[in-house]
Amino acid sequence: MVNISLGSVAIPLKGTMNAILGKSTEIETWAYIIWNYRIPKACTAILVGSGLALSGLLMQTLFRNPLAGPFVLGISAGASLGAAVLILGSSLLSGIFAFAMVNDFSLAVASSTGSFLVLLAVMLVAARVKDTMALLIIGLMFGSITTALVSVLSYFSPAEKLQQYIYWSFGSIGNLSWLQLLLLFSIVTLGTLICIFSIKSLNALLLGENYAKSLGVNISRSRFFIILATGILAGGITAFAGPIAFIGLAVPHLTRQIFNTTDHRILVPAVLIYGAILMLVCDTIAQMPHSANVLPINAITSIIGAPVVIWLLIRKRKMIF
């Protein structure tokens, strides 16, 4: 409610409630602003925060590495490459292709295609590589390759195209229509359901793959579904909101410190809630209430979130993982 009430146009909480409930408001445009801009943005923040936090939890558990995040497999870099090909490569292609770039939906399609191709490559490698740590290194190499390709495209692109790509890389959750929001909701729901059905495997993997095998867990199949869920969540969110850092890395640690547990039956719903809350708080700060300026959401997530995690770790004096 606070997130919806604050913005460049000051709307009191009472006016916000009336607009949501369909009642008349003091100013007619308030209802239009809330239903067409602020509620979609708040819903996007909830989905983005929840999805990134959950995918970060999956990667940290799979690789048993506290520094693992939703983008370690190069899936986000693949989405960035797709966006770069559309934005930066359009100057080398026909005018029809350049016109398509104006459409936000085409940008989401290009990003989704890039992330899907990288996910497909990671899946093929995962079927042949048995060592999880080797898979982590290979995923980082995929990310390095796609980042290098983006750098090459950036070098040969004109300044205005480069500026447009940089703005996309800042991340944004305020440009989605209701149709795009519905599609993002479907993507996050699918990834979450796959994760829920993998909770038993995730708890077993905490004590190592050998222990998980002794419990009857099929490691290859579990790893496949964990990577698939992460790819769906991270790739889909990056396609619609751009690459948003920190949330996926920090929220799982924040949740473990608060609940003092590593049980995924508690952590999975908890990271969904805390990821959504943190993203809403960061978006509220980024939109600079009562100002027309909007700060890059990527910067705010790190500036606000990192000190919180540092404070919790210092207070607890012990890292739970």
C-alpha positions as CSV (number, residue, x, y, z in Angstrom):
1,M,0.0,0.0,0.0
2,V,2.9,2.4,0.8
3,N,4.5,1.5,-2.5
4,I,1.3,2.3,-4.5
5,S,0.6,5.5,-2.6
6,L,4.0,7.1,-3.1
7,G,5.2,8.4,-6.5
8,S,5.7,11.6,-8.5
9,V,2.0,12.3,-7.9
10,A,1.1,12.4,-4.2
11,I,-1.9,10.2,-3.5
12,P,-3.1,9.8,0.2
13,L,-3.7,6.3,1.5
14,K,-7.4,7.0,1.7
15,G,-7.5,7.9,-2.0
16,T,-5.5,4.8,-2.8
17,M,-7.9,2.6,-0.9
18,N,-10.9,4.2,-2.6
19,A,-9.3,3.8,-6.1
20,I,-8.6,0.1,-5.4
21,L,-12.1,-0.6,-4.1
22,G,-13.7,1.2,-7.0
23,K,-15.0,4.1,-5.1
24,S,-14.9,7.7,-6.2
25,T,-11.7,9.7,-5.5
26,E,-11.1,13.4,-5.0
27,I,-9.2,13.6,-8.3
28,E,-10.4,11.4,-11.1
29,T,-6.9,10.7,-12.5
30,W,-5.8,9.0,-9.3
31,A,-7.6,5.8,-10.2
32,Y,-6.1,5.8,-13.7
33,I,-2.6,6.3,-12.3
34,I,-3.0,3.6,-9.7
35,W,-4.6,0.9,-11.9
36,N,-2.5,1.5,-15.0
37,Y,0.9,2.3,-13.5
38,R,1.4,1.7,-9.8
39,I,-0.4,-1.6,-9.3
40,P,1.3,-3.3,-12.3
41,K,4.6,-1.9,-11.0
42,A,4.0,-3.2,-7.5
43,C,2.9,-6.6,-8.8
44,T,6.1,-6.7,-11.0
45,A,8.2,-5.9,-7.9
46,I,6.6,-8.8,-6.0
47,L,7.1,-11.3,-8.8
48,V,10.7,-10.1,-9.6
49,G,11.8,-10.1,-5.9
50,S,10.2,-13.5,-5.2
51,G,11.5,-15.2,-8.3
52,L,15.1,-13.9,-8.0
53,A,15.3,-14.8,-4.3
54,L,14.0,-18.3,-4.9
55,S,16.4,-18.9,-7.8
56,G,19.3,-17.7,-5.7
57,L,18.3,-20.2,-3.0
58,L,18.3,-23.0,-5.5
59,M,21.7,-22.2,-6.8
60,Q,23.3,-21.8,-3.4
61,T,21.9,-25.2,-2.3
62,L,22.8,-27.0,-5.5
63,F,26.4,-25.8,-5.5
64,R,26.7,-25.5,-1.7
65,N,28.3,-22.1,-2.3
66,P,27.2,-19.0,-0.4
67,L,28.4,-16.8,-3.3
68,A,26.2,-18.5,-5.9
69,G,23.3,-16.5,-7.3
70,P,20.6,-16.9,-9.9
71,F,23.0,-15.8,-12.6
72,V,26.0,-18.1,-12.1
73,L,24.9,-20.3,-15.0
74,G,25.2,-17.5,-17.5
75,I,21.4,-17.4,-18.1
76,S,21.1,-13.7,-17.3
77,A,24.1,-13.0,-19.5
78,G,22.3,-14.9,-22.3
79,A,19.2,-12.6,-21.8
80,S,21.5,-9.6,-22.0
81,L,23.0,-10.9,-25.2
82,G,19.6,-11.3,-26.7
83,A,18.8,-7.7,-25.8
84,A,22.1,-6.5,-27.1
85,V,21.6,-8.2,-30.4
86,L,18.2,-6.5,-30.8
87,I,19.3,-3.0,-29.6
88,L,23.0,-2.8,-30.6
89,G,22.8,-5.0,-33.7
90,S,19.8,-3.2,-35.2
91,S,22.0,-0.5,-36.6
92,L,23.6,-3.2,-38.9
93,L,20.3,-4.6,-40.0
94,S,17.2,-3.4,-41.9
95,G,15.0,-0.6,-40.8
96,I,12.1,-3.0,-40.2
97,F,14.1,-4.7,-37.6
98,A,15.1,-1.4,-36.0
99,F,11.4,-0.4,-35.9
100,A,10.6,-3.7,-34.0
101,M,13.0,-2.6,-31.4
102,V,10.7,0.2,-30.3
103,N,8.3,-2.5,-29.0
104,D,9.0,-3.5,-25.4
105,F,7.5,-6.9,-26.1
106,S,10.0,-7.6,-28.9
107,L,12.8,-6.8,-26.4
108,A,11.4,-9.3,-24.0
109,V,11.2,-11.9,-26.7
110,A,14.8,-11.3,-27.7
111,S,16.0,-11.5,-24.1
112,S,13.9,-14.7,-23.5
113,T,15.4,-16.3,-26.6
114,G,19.0,-15.5,-25.5
115,S,18.4,-16.9,-22.0
116,F,16.7,-20.0,-23.4
117,L,19.6,-20.8,-25.7
118,V,22.1,-20.5,-22.8
119,L,19.8,-22.6,-20.6
120,L,19.6,-25.2,-23.4
121,A,23.4,-25.3,-23.6
122,V,23.8,-25.6,-19.8
123,M,21.2,-28.5,-19.8
124,L,23.1,-30.3,-22.5
125,V,26.4,-29.9,-20.5
126,A,24.7,-31.0,-17.3
127,A,23.6,-34.2,-18.9
128,R,27.2,-35.1,-19.6
129,V,29.1,-33.6,-16.6
130,K,28.6,-35.4,-13.3
131,D,30.6,-33.0,-11.1
132,T,28.5,-30.2,-9.8
133,M,31.5,-27.9,-9.3
134,A,32.6,-28.4,-12.9
135,L,29.1,-27.4,-14.0
136,L,29.4,-24.2,-11.9
137,I,32.7,-23.3,-13.7
138,I,31.2,-24.1,-17.1
139,G,28.2,-21.9,-16.3
140,L,30.5,-19.1,-15.4
141,M,32.4,-19.6,-18.7
142,F,29.1,-19.4,-20.6
143,G,28.5,-16.1,-18.9
144,S,32.0,-14.9,-19.8
145,I,31.4,-15.8,-23.5
146,T,28.1,-14.0,-23.8
147,T,29.5,-10.9,-21.9
148,A,32.4,-10.8,-24.4
149,L,30.0,-10.9,-27.3
150,V,28.0,-8.0,-25.8
151,S,31.3,-6.1,-25.4
152,V,32.1,-6.6,-29.1
153,L,28.6,-5.4,-30.1
154,S,29.0,-2.4,-27.8
155,Y,32.3,-1.5,-29.4
156,F,30.8,-1.2,-32.9
157,S,27.5,0.4,-31.9
158,P,26.6,4.1,-32.2
159,A,26.3,6.2,-29.0
160,E,22.5,6.4,-29.0
161,K,22.1,2.6,-29.3
162,L,24.7,2.0,-26.6
163,Q,22.9,4.4,-24.3
164,Q,19.6,2.6,-24.9
165,Y,21.2,-0.7,-24.0
166,I,22.8,0.8,-20.8
167,Y,19.4,2.0,-19.7
168,W,18.0,-1.5,-20.2
169,S,20.9,-2.9,-18.1
170,F,19.9,-0.7,-15.2
171,G,16.8,-2.8,-14.7
172,S,13.2,-1.5,-14.7
173,I,10.0,-2.8,-13.2
174,G,7.7,0.0,-14.3
175,N,7.1,-0.7,-18.0
176,L,5.0,-3.9,-18.0
177,S,1.5,-4.0,-19.4
178,W,-1.1,-6.3,-17.8
179,L,-0.6,-8.9,-20.5
180,Q,3.2,-8.9,-19.9
181,L,2.5,-9.1,-16.2
182,L,0.3,-12.1,-16.7
183,L,3.0,-13.8,-18.7
184,L,5.6,-13.0,-16.0
185,F,3.3,-14.4,-13.4
186,S,3.0,-17.6,-15.3
187,I,6.7,-17.9,-15.6
188,V,7.4,-17.3,-11.9
189,T,4.5,-19.7,-10.9
190,L,6.0,-22.5,-13.1
191,G,9.5,-22.1,-11.7
192,T,8.1,-22.0,-8.1
193,L,6.0,-25.2,-8.6
194,I,9.1,-27.0,-9.9
195,C,11.0,-25.8,-6.8
196,I,8.2,-26.9,-4.5
197,F,8.3,-30.5,-5.9
198,S,12.1,-30.5,-5.4
199,I,12.1,-29.5,-1.7
200,K,13.0,-33.0,-0.5
201,S,15.9,-33.2,-2.9
202,L,17.1,-29.8,-1.8
203,N,17.2,-30.7,1.8
204,A,19.1,-33.9,1.0
205,L,21.6,-32.0,-1.1
206,L,22.6,-29.8,1.9
207,L,24.6,-32.7,3.3
208,G,26.3,-33.6,0.0
209,E,25.5,-35.7,-3.0
210,N,26.7,-39.0,-1.5
211,Y,24.3,-38.5,1.4
212,A,21.5,-37.6,-1.0
213,K,22.1,-40.8,-3.0
214,S,21.9,-42.8,0.2
215,L,18.4,-41.4,0.7
216,G,17.4,-42.6,-2.7
217,V,17.6,-39.1,-4.4
218,N,18.2,-39.3,-8.1
219,I,21.0,-36.7,-8.4
220,S,20.9,-36.2,-12.2
221,R,17.1,-35.8,-12.2
222,S,17.2,-33.4,-9.2
223,R,19.9,-31.3,-10.7
224,F,18.0,-31.1,-14.0
225,F,14.9,-29.8,-12.3
226,I,16.8,-27.3,-10.1
227,I,18.6,-25.9,-13.1
228,L,15.4,-25.8,-15.1
229,A,13.5,-23.9,-12.4
230,T,16.4,-21.5,-12.0
231,G,16.6,-20.9,-15.8
232,I,12.9,-20.3,-16.0
233,L,12.9,-17.8,-13.1
234,A,16.1,-15.9,-13.8
235,G,15.7,-15.9,-17.6
236,G,12.1,-14.9,-17.6
237,I,12.6,-12.1,-15.0
238,T,15.6,-10.7,-16.8
239,A,13.7,-10.7,-20.1
240,F,10.9,-8.5,-18.6
241,A,12.7,-6.5,-16.0
242,G,16.4,-6.4,-17.1
243,P,19.3,-7.8,-15.0
244,I,18.6,-7.0,-11.4
245,A,21.5,-7.7,-9.0
246,F,21.8,-8.5,-5.3
247,I,18.3,-9.8,-4.6
248,G,19.0,-13.4,-5.6
249,L,22.3,-13.5,-3.7
250,A,21.4,-11.7,-0.5
251,V,17.8,-12.7,0.3
252,P,18.5,-16.4,1.0
253,H,21.3,-15.4,3.5
254,L,18.9,-12.8,5.0
255,T,16.2,-15.5,5.4
256,R,18.5,-18.1,6.9
257,Q,19.8,-15.6,9.5
258,I,16.2,-14.5,10.5
259,F,14.8,-18.0,10.8
260,N,18.0,-19.8,11.9
261,T,17.3,-22.8,9.7
262,T,18.4,-24.5,6.5
263,D,15.1,-26.5,6.0
264,H,13.7,-25.7,2.6
265,R,10.2,-26.3,3.8
266,I,10.6,-23.1,5.7
267,L,13.1,-21.3,3.4
268,V,11.2,-21.6,0.2
269,P,8.0,-19.7,1.3
270,A,10.2,-17.3,3.4
271,V,12.4,-16.2,0.5
272,L,9.4,-15.7,-1.6
273,I,8.0,-13.3,1.0
274,Y,11.2,-11.5,1.9
275,G,12.3,-11.2,-1.7
276,A,9.0,-9.5,-2.5
277,I,9.2,-7.2,0.5
278,L,12.8,-6.1,-0.2
279,M,12.0,-5.4,-3.8
280,L,9.0,-3.3,-2.9
281,V,11.1,-1.3,-0.4
282,C,13.8,-0.8,-3.0
283,D,11.3,0.3,-5.6
284,T,9.7,2.7,-3.2
285,I,13.0,4.4,-2.6
286,A,14.1,4.3,-6.3
287,Q,11.0,6.1,-7.5
288,M,11.9,9.1,-5.2
289,P,8.4,9.9,-3.8
290,H,7.0,13.3,-4.8
291,S,9.7,13.6,-7.5
292,A,9.6,12.9,-11.3
293,N,13.0,11.3,-11.1
294,V,13.4,7.5,-10.9
295,L,16.7,6.0,-9.8
296,P,18.1,2.7,-11.3
297,I,16.6,-0.1,-9.4
298,N,19.8,-2.1,-9.8
299,A,21.7,0.5,-7.7
300,I,19.1,0.7,-5.0
301,T,18.9,-3.0,-4.4
302,S,22.6,-3.2,-3.5
303,I,22.8,0.1,-1.6
304,I,19.8,-0.7,0.6
305,G,20.2,-4.5,0.9
306,A,23.9,-5.0,1.4
307,P,24.1,-3.1,4.7
308,V,21.2,-5.1,6.1
309,V,22.9,-8.4,5.3
310,I,26.2,-7.2,6.7
311,W,24.5,-6.0,9.9
312,L,22.7,-9.3,10.4
313,L,25.9,-11.3,9.9
314,I,27.8,-9.2,12.4
315,R,25.0,-9.5,14.9
316,K,24.7,-13.2,14.5
317,R,28.5,-13.7,14.3
318,K,27.9,-17.0,12.6
319,M,26.9,-17.7,9.1
320,I,24.2,-20.3,8.6
321,F,24.5,-22.4,5.5
